[in-house]
């Protein structure tokens, strides 16, 4: 895909986020049947849903794509329908609602809770473990993609290259523990019912309105100090993450196929903020010193299997700096990627 020098506006951004690469088109060609997306209302869901439609069209496959969410924003539901996606509003904690969902050969599970875990851990566990059990029973035997997180891994040495899929999980904090509980729930039902599942451990999808890069860019632009305690992180362009997710869905198996999704380059917080400083004409102030460990996710297996991410880190930094400098739309929802105690 030919990448633009800048992202003009939200319409341009949404187009790029949902533009399918070859791996996504091939996955949609390989997979028969309709697609049901559960928990589409998050940061990544809408663009993934649109990519499914576009990749299916490019593959010459006719399928029904249905998106499920509480849809507290009527604008999102309308936008999805305009893109050819059917919508269903409801609460996935409601067992009769889950039982009444339409059949689909392919189910993408994006529901979950992260932020607010420290204040309401019970709700986090319910969303991350109870809801998957309802879904797995309702759609036993159907191909499933379960979104997870690299937070199921422990902190590792900066020089390690990041955790790989064969590493033993050892999460820090209740969010990471409940995310591992979600994985184990999918694994249990996959083995019991022969349900093919892909578990996708993602760190961290970014775009102009939200994500690690947006967090750092806004701090530099506003003159806020940058804490270097967590000096390194993984980021991946959300459009690339969407493509890898769809490609991995086609490889669902029992027991589950586990795959990391992360960028090809490790983000150095100091270097990145110095680049933002130069691009935006702002001074940057640092506090603290980088620790010897970080939560790092090695995505090389996915890159070798499906192709490397198309958007390099330098391009993402330049896009973000330009967007923030021009006053582009922001969701003002910090990621708290720098948290080292597992509390979000």
DOPAMI-363044 format. One record per atom (N, C-alpha, C): x, y, z. Coordinates in steps of 0.02 Angstrom, whole numbers, padded with zeros to 5 digits, always signed. Last residue first. Layout:
BEGIN
XYZ
...
This chain:
BEGIN
-00249-00004+01783
-00266+00041+01727
-00331+00078+01742
-00113-00088+01852
-00175-00053+01867
-00188-00001+01813
+00011-00146+01836
-00046-00183+01811
-00113-00150+01825
+00119-00072+01871
+00089-00111+01924
+00027-00149+01903
+00163+00013+01776
+00206-00045+01789
+00177-00090+01844
+00105+00116+01644
+00091+00084+01709
+00132+00021+01718
+00118+00166+01519
+00176+00170+01562
+00165+00137+01630
-00003+00164+01457
+00044+00111+01438
+00103+00109+01486
-00117+00240+01470
-00081+00219+01531
-00032+00162+01517
-00189+00296+01368
-00183+00223+01369
-00154+00197+01434
-00312+00427+01384
-00243+00401+01391
-00241+00325+01396
-00414+00497+01285
-00419+00437+01328
-00350+00406+01333
-00445+00595+01188
-00426+00614+01257
-00436+00556+01306
-00468+00584+01056
-00519+00555+01100
-00503+00568+01174
-00449+00719+00942
-00421+00672+00989
-00476+00646+01034
-00429+00791+00781
-00474+00763+00832
-00436+00714+00877
-00291+00907+00760
-00335+00854+00740
-00375+00825+00798
-00205+01018+00765
-00264+01016+00807
-00314+00964+00786
-00087+01014+00698
-00144+01045+00663
-00208+01045+00705
-00010+00941+00787
+00007+01011+00774
-00051+01048+00742
-00069+00814+00775
-00074+00851+00838
-00060+00925+00828
-00034+00782+00641
-00104+00782+00663
-00113+00824+00726
+00107+00785+00643
+00069+00830+00599
-00003+00837+00622
+00133+00683+00734
+00156+00751+00747
+00117+00801+00705
+00076+00573+00666
+00049+00594+00730
+00070+00666+00746
+00156+00561+00550
+00083+00571+00545
+00055+00601+00609
+00281+00538+00612
+00271+00598+00571
+00196+00613+00563
+00257+00415+00676
+00277+00474+00715
+00264+00538+00676
+00229+00334+00566
+00177+00344+00618
+00193+00406+00661
+00353+00338+00501
+00294+00366+00469
+00239+00380+00520
+00431+00270+00596
+00447+00339+00579
+00387+00373+00546
+00375+00139+00596
+00368+00183+00655
+00381+00256+00637
+00289+00098+00441
+00346+00098+00487
+00337+00149+00543
+00157+00005+00386
+00171+00073+00410
+00229+00071+00459
+00145-00132+00361
+00161-00087+00306
+00181-00017+00329
+00212-00272+00449
+00170-00212+00448
+00193-00164+00394
+00252-00419+00350
+00270-00367+00398
+00221-00309+00395
+00157-00570+00334
+00187-00510+00305
+00198-00457+00358
+00116-00687+00393
+00066-00648+00356
+00095-00587+00320
+00228-00750+00450
+00172-00790+00426
+00128-00751+00377
+00314-00652+00492
+00339-00704+00447
+00283-00742+00414
+00229-00581+00577
+00257-00548+00518
+00283-00599+00468
+00201-00675+00677
+00147-00652+00634
+00174-00619+00571
+00330-00685+00731
+00297-00744+00704
+00240-00724+00657
+00361-00558+00780
+00394-00582+00720
+00360-00643+00689
+00318-00484+00891
+00270-00500+00839
+00299-00533+00777
+00340-00485+01059
+00376-00499+00997
+00328-00524+00944
+00314-00364+01176
+00279-00417+01140
+00314-00427+01072
+00347-00309+01339
+00366-00309+01269
+00341-00372+01235
+00351-00214+01470
+00303-00261+01442
+00312-00259+01366
+00521-00206+01530
+00460-00175+01505
+00413-00231+01482
+00672-00168+01624
+00621-00213+01597
+00561-00173+01571
+00751-00072+01676
+00785-00124+01637
+00736-00172+01605
+00679+00093+01654
+00693+00032+01690
+00725-00020+01645
+00741+00255+01618
+00711+00193+01594
+00729+00133+01638
+00712+00380+01742
+00759+00344+01700
+00727+00278+01679
+00639+00544+01772
+00651+00473+01784
+00701+00444+01735
+00580+00654+01643
+00590+00638+01714
+00603+00563+01720
+00607+00776+01516
+00603+00707+01538
+00612+00703+01614
+00535+00887+01402
+00565+00880+01469
+00554+00808+01492
+00556+00969+01248
+00532+00910+01284
+00571+00904+01350
+00493+01106+01154
+00544+01077+01197
+00514+01018+01235
+00433+01100+00985
+00420+01106+01057
+00479+01076+01096
+00417+01075+00848
+00446+01138+00871
+00432+01151+00944
+00376+00957+00797
+00323+01003+00818
+00351+01069+00845
+00492+00888+00764
+00440+00895+00713
+00389+00949+00732
+00566+00891+00885
+00593+00921+00824
+00538+00935+00773
+00478+00823+00971
+00502+00890+00988
+00527+00926+00925
+00468+00698+00909
+00409+00741+00914
+00429+00814+00927
+00599+00656+00933
+00576+00665+00864
+00514+00709+00863
+00595+00649+01071
+00642+00695+01040
+00624+00708+00967
+00503+00546+01083
+00483+00613+01105
+00532+00666+01079
+00580+00439+01031
+00517+00458+00999
+00497+00529+01019
+00685+00432+01122
+00699+00449+01052
+00635+00472+01017
+00611+00396+01240
+00653+00457+01236
+00664+00478+01164
+00548+00274+01202
+00509+00333+01222
+00550+00397+01217
+00566+00173+01069
+00607+00202+01122
+00573+00269+01141
+00480+00039+01009
+00475+00111+01020
+00517+00130+01081
+00542-00079+00898
+00531-00063+00968
+00531+00013+00976
+00460-00135+00750
+00512-00095+00782
+00493-00080+00854
+00351-00201+00704
+00416-00231+00689
+00473-00195+00725
+00214-00212+00824
+00252-00181+00770
+00320-00215+00761
+00112-00358+00854
+00149-00298+00876
+00189-00272+00817
+00030-00494+00905
+00026-00442+00855
+00058-00379+00884
+00054-00670+00929
+00066-00601+00950
+00057-00554+00891
-00059-00806+00937
-00014-00765+00896
-00007-00695+00926
-00115-00971+00951
-00097-00910+00987
-00046-00871+00946
-00247-01073+00918
-00187-01045+00887
-00173-00978+00919
-00319-01188+01037
-00314-01123+01004
-00245-01108+00974
-00317-01366+00989
-00322-01311+01036
-00306-01244+01002
-00399-01298+00851
-00409-01324+00918
-00354-01374+00933
-00386-01140+00762
-00377-01212+00769
-00399-01233+00839
-00377-01013+00635
-00403-01038+00699
-00400-01114+00702
-00334-00946+00524
-00292-01001+00548
-00315-01029+00615
-00416-00839+00501
-00420-00894+00453
-00380-00955+00476
-00372-00752+00599
-00437-00785+00607
-00442-00846+00561
-00255-00700+00544
-00250-00750+00598
-00315-00786+00610
-00306-00608+00454
-00266-00663+00429
-00261-00719+00481
-00368-00521+00543
-00409-00559+00496
-00370-00618+00467
-00254-00472+00612
-00308-00505+00648
-00350-00548+00601
-00180-00410+00512
-00153-00469+00544
-00206-00508+00582
-00269-00302+00483
-00251-00351+00431
-00225-00416+00463
-00270-00234+00606
-00332-00261+00578
-00316-00316+00527
-00136-00195+00614
-00163-00241+00664
-00228-00273+00639
-00132-00104+00508
-00092-00165+00504
-00117-00217+00554
-00218-00007+00561
-00235-00039+00498
-00196-00104+00488
-00147+00034+00674
-00208-00004+00682
-00231-00038+00618
+00025+00009+00687
-00028+00045+00653
-00091+00003+00654
+00090-00032+00844
+00076-00054+00776
+00019-00014+00749
+00215-00033+00973
+00157-00003+00940
+00151-00032+00870
+00288-00071+01129
+00270-00094+01061
+00212-00052+01036
+00412+00022+01221
+00346-00006+01212
+00339-00032+01140
+00516+00093+01350
+00508+00059+01286
+00438+00028+01282
+00524+00146+01476
+00560+00180+01422
+00551+00150+01354
+00446+00187+01608
+00435+00137+01557
+00463+00166+01493
+00508+00303+01656
+00511+00241+01696
+00497+00180+01652
+00506+00428+01600
+00543+00376+01564
+00546+00309+01602
+00382+00544+01578
+00411+00497+01626
+00443+00439+01588
+00390+00703+01519
+00384+00634+01497
+00420+00590+01547
+00295+00850+01562
+00355+00807+01568
+00340+00735+01547
+00214+00952+01439
+00210+00911+01499
+00271+00865+01502
+00198+01032+01327
+00251+01047+01373
+00250+01008+01438
+00109+00997+01231
+00083+01038+01287
+00137+01056+01337
+00184+00917+01147
+00155+00979+01120
+00132+01026+01175
+00212+00811+01234
+00266+00853+01208
+00239+00919+01184
+00081+00761+01253
+00121+00785+01310
+00177+00830+01287
+00045+00726+01123
+00007+00779+01157
+00045+00805+01218
+00139+00622+01099
+00139+00683+01058
+00102+00740+01093
+00102+00522+01192
+00167+00555+01196
+00168+00621+01158
-00029+00489+01148
-00015+00509+01217
+00049+00550+01221
-00003+00450+01015
-00045+00509+01028
-00034+00535+01099
+00071+00334+01041
+00102+00390+01007
+00062+00454+01017
-00025+00253+01109
+00037+00272+01141
+00068+00333+01108
-00193+00314+01071
-00139+00266+01073
-00076+00295+01104
-00290+00413+00957
-00285+00373+01018
-00223+00329+01014
-00297+00474+00836
-00340+00500+00890
-00328+00468+00957
-00214+00407+00746
-00201+00477+00761
-00239+00503+00822
-00171+00246+00816
-00194+00288+00760
-00190+00360+00784
-00111+00086+00867
-00111+00159+00870
-00142+00188+00807
-00107-00058+00971
-00131-00027+00909
-00133+00049+00918
+00037-00120+01041
-00024-00084+01056
-00045-00052+00990
-00013-00284+01065
+00018-00226+01096
+00049-00182+01042
-00113-00430+01077
-00099-00367+01042
-00067-00316+01088
-00139-00590+01043
-00109-00549+01096
-00080-00486+01065
-00271-00684+00999
-00228-00630+00972
-00203-00587+01029
-00313-00846+00968
-00304-00797+01023
-00251-00747+01001
-00429-00932+00872
-00366-00895+00871
-00367-00846+00929
-00511-01090+00871
-00502-01024+00901
-00432-00997+00884
-00634-01209+00836
-00570-01179+00814
-00565-01106+00838
-00701-01318+00953
-00710-01252+00923
-00643-01224+00901
-00718-01437+01020
-00687-01438+00954
-00696-01373+00916
-00764-01430+01148
-00815-01432+01095
-00785-01436+01026
-00648-01434+01229
-00707-01475+01245
-00753-01485+01186
-00557-01346+01170
-00539-01416+01179
-00601-01460+01190
-00633-01228+01174
-00604-01252+01111
-00588-01326+01115
-00660-01214+01308
-00715-01231+01264
-00691-01254+01195
-00526-01187+01354
-00567-01242+01381
-00622-01263+01333
-00489-01073+01280
-00453-01136+01272
-00494-01195+01296
-00578-00977+01329
-00581-00996+01258
-00545-01063+01247
-00528-00976+01461
-00597-00994+01448
-00606-01015+01375
-00397-00933+01444
-00408-01001+01469
-00481-01024+01457
-00421-00801+01401
-00388-00849+01357
-00402-00920+01379
-00480-00750+01518
-00517-00750+01455
-00487-00801+01407
-00372-00761+01607
-00433-00799+01618
-00476-00804+01556
-00290-00665+01551
-00269-00735+01547
-00329-00781+01560
-00369-00558+01589
-00358-00570+01517
-00333-00641+01506
-00358-00566+01726
-00423-00579+01696
-00417-00591+01621
-00221-00532+01738
-00246-00597+01761
-00313-00615+01729
-00222-00401+01688
-00184-00453+01653
-00206-00523+01673
-00304-00343+01789
-00323-00341+01718
-00288-00397+01680
-00235-00367+01909
-00298-00402+01897
-00320-00398+01824
-00054-00391+01896
-00116-00354+01909
-00178-00390+01885
+00040-00466+01774
+00045-00422+01832
-00022-00385+01840
+00049-00637+01714
+00026-00568+01713
+00035-00532+01780
+00126-00740+01638
+00136-00723+01708
+00115-00651+01718
+00137-00873+01518
+00106-00812+01543
+00121-00802+01618
+00287-00935+01448
+00234-00946+01497
+00204-00880+01519
+00316-00923+01272
+00333-00904+01341
+00274-00915+01387
+00273-00944+01144
+00287-01004+01185
+00306-00988+01256
+00263-00817+01088
+00202-00854+01102
+00213-00915+01147
+00380-00706+01172
+00355-00744+01114
+00299-00790+01137
+00422-00544+01230
+00394-00610+01243
+00370-00641+01178
+00573-00459+01172
+00502-00464+01188
+00479-00536+01197
+00706-00440+01160
+00667-00442+01098
+00593-00451+01109
+00786-00423+01270
+00760-00490+01256
+00727-00496+01187
+00828-00302+01315
+00870-00335+01265
+00841-00402+01241
+00739-00272+01415
+00736-00232+01354
+00774-00266+01298
+00667-00413+01497
+00725-00371+01483
+00716-00334+01417
+00490-00405+01537
+00551-00440+01515
+00607-00388+01503
+00344-00433+01632
+00394-00386+01608
+00457-00425+01591
+00242-00574+01574
+00277-00534+01625
+00318-00479+01593
+00087-00576+01479
+00157-00592+01488
+00186-00552+01547
-00036-00522+01466
-00033-00588+01498
+00039-00610+01510
-00022-00407+01395
-00020-00401+01468
-00024-00468+01503
-00044-00426+01262
+00022-00445+01287
+00028-00437+01362
-00213-00486+01246
-00164-00433+01256
-00097-00462+01278
-00345-00534+01137
-00313-00534+01202
-00260-00480+01203
-00487-00577+01046
-00436-00526+01058
-00411-00532+01129
-00520-00723+00965
-00526-00691+01031
-00469-00641+01040
-00611-00786+00837
-00551-00746+00850
-00563-00710+00916
-00678-00944+00786
-00677-00886+00830
-00609-00852+00832
-00792-01046+00698
-00725-01017+00699
-00726-00952+00740
-00900-01149+00799
-00889-01097+00748
-00818-01069+00754
-00912-01236+00905
-00896-01264+00840
-00885-01213+00785
-01027-01137+00993
-00983-01196+00994
-00974-01222+00923
-01090-01018+01027
-01062-01027+00959
-01013-01085+00956
-01132-01027+01160
-01181-01010+01107
-01154-01027+01038
-01014-01055+01228
-01069-01104+01228
-01118-01091+01171
-00942-00939+01202
-00915-01003+01180
-00969-01057+01179
-01022-00841+01263
-01012-00840+01190
-00988-00908+01165
-01013-00875+01398
-01078-00872+01365
-01071-00878+01289
-00875-00863+01416
-00906-00928+01425
-00975-00930+01393
-00853-00724+01392
-00826-00775+01346
-00858-00844+01354
-00921-00675+01510
-00949-00664+01444
-00919-00712+01393
-00830-00716+01612
-00899-00741+01610
-00929-00733+01540
-00708-00648+01578
-00711-00721+01585
-00782-00749+01580
-00720-00511+01559
-00663-00545+01528
-00665-00621+01534
-00831-00468+01629
-00827-00455+01558
-00774-00499+01524
-00796-00514+01759
-00858-00536+01727
-00854-00527+01651
-00677-00446+01785
-00677-00519+01781
-00739-00545+01746
-00728-00315+01788
-00676-00334+01740
-00675-00410+01731
-00814-00319+01896
-00842-00307+01829
-00792-00327+01775
-00720-00338+01998
-00770-00389+01985
-00801-00382+01916
-00644-00220+02004
-00614-00281+01977
-00666-00335+01961
-00656-00071+02002
-00710-00119+01996
-00684-00184+01966
-00539+00002+02015
-00597+00023+02054
-00653-00029+02053
-00450-00062+01929
-00431-00051+01999
-00490-00033+02043
-00514-00057+01805
-00507-00121+01840
-00492-00111+01914
-00520+00053+01729
-00565+00051+01785
-00560-00013+01826
-00490-00024+01574
-00486+00036+01615
-00540+00035+01669
-00538-00154+01527
-00470-00142+01551
-00469-00083+01599
-00645-00277+01465
-00638-00218+01508
-00566-00214+01532
-00727-00332+01313
-00681-00339+01370
-00678-00275+01409
-00752-00395+01147
-00777-00367+01210
-00726-00377+01265
-00718-00456+01032
-00679-00396+01049
-00701-00366+01115
-00722-00596+00941
-00737-00574+01009
-00690-00516+01027
-00797-00647+00798
-00740-00608+00822
-00759-00578+00889
-00843-00792+00715
-00859-00747+00771
-00796-00713+00794
-00915-00869+00576
-00854-00838+00603
-00873-00786+00655
-01040-00913+00543
-00985-00961+00541
-00921-00935+00572
-01179-00871+00643
-01126-00849+00598
-01071-00901+00600
-01345-00836+00698
-01291-00883+00683
-01241-00851+00636
-01388-00695+00803
-01393-00735+00742
-01334-00782+00734
-01429-00707+00979
-01390-00679+00924
-01394-00724+00862
-01493-00762+01088
-01534-00741+01032
-01495-00711+00974
-01396-00783+01183
-01428-00842+01153
-01468-00823+01091
-01371-00651+01220
-01319-00689+01185
-01350-00749+01149
-01493-00625+01286
-01473-00585+01228
-01422-00623+01187
-01489-00716+01393
-01541-00724+01341
-01524-00684+01278
-01374-00660+01464
-01371-00725+01432
-01426-00735+01380
-01297-00512+01464
-01366-00538+01467
-01369-00604+01429
-01175-00464+01435
-01183-00495+01500
-01251-00527+01510
-01192-00398+01316
-01166-00466+01313
-01164-00501+01380
-01329-00304+01276
-01280-00314+01329
-01256-00387+01328
-01358-00219+01117
-01375-00259+01175
-01316-00270+01221
-01397-00198+00948
-01381-00166+01011
-01402-00211+01069
-01330-00240+00795
-01375-00264+00847
-01352-00232+00913
-01313-00204+00621
-01297-00191+00691
-01351-00219+00737
-01229-00238+00466
-01289-00242+00508
-01269-00232+00581
-01141-00138+00357
-01135-00183+00414
-01200-00181+00454
-01124-00043+00258
-01149-00109+00239
-01146-00161+00294
-01094+00081+00300
-01039+00043+00270
-01061-00028+00251
-01207+00123+00363
-01191+00155+00299
-01136+00117+00262
-01191+00050+00480
-01244+00031+00433
-01231+00061+00364
-01088+00124+00538
-01078+00054+00520
-01130+00031+00470
-01152+00247+00559
-01094+00243+00515
-01080+00171+00493
-01251+00211+00652
-01270+00237+00587
-01213+00231+00537
-01171+00176+00761
-01216+00126+00731
-01237+00148+00661
-01107+00298+00787
-01068+00240+00766
-01113+00189+00732
-01212+00381+00828
-01174+00397+00768
-01135+00338+00742
-01256+00335+00948
-01298+00320+00890
-01260+00335+00825
-01165+00266+01072
-01160+00319+01022
-01201+00299+00960
-01190+00150+01135
-01208+00211+01172
-01204+00272+01125
-01190+00011+01092
-01202+00069+01048
-01230+00129+01087
-01162-00113+01140
-01215-00075+01174
-01236-00014+01132
-01146-00219+00995
-01119-00174+01046
-01178-00145+01085
-01104-00308+00849
-01143-00306+00912
-01107-00262+00962
-01123-00323+00675
-01085-00295+00730
-01130-00287+00791
-01109-00432+00539
-01152-00405+00592
-01110-00383+00650
-01106-00463+00372
-01064-00441+00427
-01109-00406+00478
-01130-00588+00254
-01164-00544+00301
-01115-00528+00358
-01047-00596+00096
-01061-00620+00163
-01097-00566+00204
-00972-00641-00052
-01032-00609-00024
-01045-00638+00045
-00814-00612-00118
-00854-00655-00073
-00912-00614-00045
-00711-00552-00187
-00768-00577-00225
-00814-00622-00184
-00612-00491-00120
-00603-00562-00131
-00660-00592-00173
-00663-00364-00108
-00603-00373-00150
-00592-00447-00166
-00766-00393-00018
-00782-00368-00085
-00723-00379-00132
-00689-00427+00092
-00734-00476+00062
-00753-00456-00008
-00625-00308+00119
-00585-00365+00099
-00628-00419+00067
-00735-00228+00155
-00694-00210+00097
-00652-00269+00073
-00785-00296+00268
-00828-00283+00210
-00786-00270+00149
-00671-00293+00350
-00701-00357+00331
-00744-00349+00269
-00654-00156+00368
-00604-00193+00330
-00632-00261+00308
-00763-00127+00450
-00762-00100+00382
-00711-00137+00339
-00721-00194+00566
-00783-00214+00532
-00784-00188+00460
-00605-00123+00596
-00600-00193+00580
-00662-00217+00543
-00659+00001+00627
-00616-00004+00568
-00607-00077+00547
-00736-00033+00745
-00767-00005+00684
-00724-00012+00622
-00636-00090+00840
-00691-00127+00810
-00719-00098+00746
-00544-00012+00906
-00522-00048+00846
-00580-00078+00807
-00604+00046+01017
-00562+00087+00973
-00549+00054+00906
-00771-00029+01027
-00707-00004+01053
-00667+00035+01002
-00889-00087+00979
-00888-00016+00995
-00823+00011+01022
-00902-00222+00958
-00874-00183+00903
-00862-00110+00922
-00936-00339+01027
-00899-00286+01059
-00865-00240+01010
-00921-00460+00904
-00949-00446+00970
-00906-00395+01006
-00966-00490+00743
-00915-00455+00784
-00948-00435+00849
-00984-00619+00631
-01017-00585+00686
-00963-00555+00731
-00994-00659+00462
-00950-00638+00517
-00992-00600+00568
-01035-00804+00356
-01046-00737+00384
-00999-00724+00443
-00932-00903+00242
-00981-00888+00293
-00982-00817+00318
-00761-00960+00220
-00831-00955+00200
-00874-00929+00258
-00603-00900+00199
-00653-00914+00250
-00723-00907+00223
-00520-00863+00094
-00513-00930+00121
-00571-00949+00167
-00552-00730+00073
-00564-00778+00019
-00563-00849+00045
-00509-00674+00190
-00580-00671+00175
-00599-00718+00118
-00371-00695+00171
-00406-00726+00227
-00482-00728+00215
-00345-00613+00061
-00337-00685+00055
-00373-00722+00111
-00369-00488+00119
-00410-00510+00063
-00406-00585+00055
-00266-00485+00214
-00335-00483+00236
-00382-00507+00181
-00152-00488+00134
-00163-00542+00181
-00235-00544+00206
-00159-00367+00061
-00168-00431+00026
-00183-00488+00075
-00253-00249+00162
-00193-00272+00127
-00207-00342+00099
-00394-00142+00160
-00366-00209+00170
-00303-00221+00129
-00425-00001+00251
-00402-00022+00185
-00367-00089+00191
-00459+00054+00371
-00500-00003+00348
-00479-00028+00279
-00373+00159+00390
-00377+00107+00442
-00413+00045+00417
-00397+00241+00279
-00333+00206+00285
-00338+00148+00335
-00527+00287+00308
-00514+00250+00246
-00450+00210+00252
-00506+00356+00426
-00549+00297+00427
-00539+00254+00364
-00425+00462+00376
-00400+00415+00426
-00440+00350+00426
-00513+00530+00292
-00452+00500+00264
-00424+00447+00311
-00602+00570+00391
-00625+00529+00336
-00567+00493+00303
-00523+00651+00474
-00549+00588+00499
-00574+00542+00444
-00387+00710+00368
-00443+00720+00414
-00469+00651+00436
-00258+00682+00307
-00292+00747+00302
-00343+00759+00357
-00105+00627+00347
-00175+00606+00350
-00217+00669+00357
+00037+00630+00236
+00000+00654+00294
-00070+00625+00291
+00091+00556+00135
+00137+00594+00176
+00103+00619+00240
+00021+00388+00120
+00022+00460+00108
+00073+00495+00153
+00086+00235+00055
+00067+00274+00113
+00070+00349+00098
+00030+00109-00044
+00066+00172-00046
+00041+00216+00010
+00042-00060+00000
+00000+00000+00000
+00044+00062+00000
